């Protein structure tokens, strides 16, 4: 593993995907994402993103990694 990576949580499979945002679960409601965040252990961040007309994640809508610390996103 490298020093810089992000884990993306997939609620339906209860697992994390590393450095690939398409593995993340997308929420329409911030309240639902915050509820799941509170149930998970560790440092978890809810990250705002955009989807295309087909409902697929637009990777360029995600913020860039700024630190070398581990981060988890929903």
Buried (B, 14 or more C-beta within 10 A) or exposed (E): EEEEEBBBBBBEEEEBBEEEBEBBBBBEEEEBBEEBBEEEEEEBEBBEBEEEEEEEBEEEEBEEEEEEEEBBBB
